[in-house]
Amino acid sequence: MTEKPCQCSDCQRFYKEHDRLIREFPTFKQQQELNWASIQSFRTLCNNVTNELQRLISERISNEDINLEQKHISDIDINEALDELESVNAYLYSIEALMERILDTKISNNIESKFKEIADELAPDPLNIDRLILNRLFHQTPDSPDKKNIN
């Protein structure tokens, strides 16, 4: 018996994003580039936030006369966040090292076309007219589990 996918809003957002990424980046090379860019952007953002939090801590240490009410983020929150971001950055460096190995992998154009073919099966275009017609028919079905009979 197969388990049905979770229907919570977080999972639904994930499924939509997952399918979108497959549709928009259907080749091996595009997935390599997408993942590399994603890791780099995450590292850049984490590093910049870390630097900003460290700057805030430094300013507060040099200006110890600041009232607690003027602090939007507590020193404890900042220090905890810095510890967590330090761990995240270490993980991201590890992922980057693994990604470098993946980026070294090259595949033939025949295999790239197989990626595109499989991508179309995994994540068909939700705006494709045939899919829209099927969705409309499905939602008009009275015994559909997400339809409530109003009689």
Secondary structure, 3 states (H helix, E strand, C coil): CCCCCCCCHHHHHHHHHHHHHHHHCCCHHHHHHHHHHHHHHHHHHHHHHHHHHHHHHHHHHHCCCCCHHHCCCCHHHHHHHHHHHHHHHHHHHHHHHHHHHHHCCCCCHHHHHHHHHHHHHHCCCCCCHHHHHHHHHHHHCCCCCCCCCCC
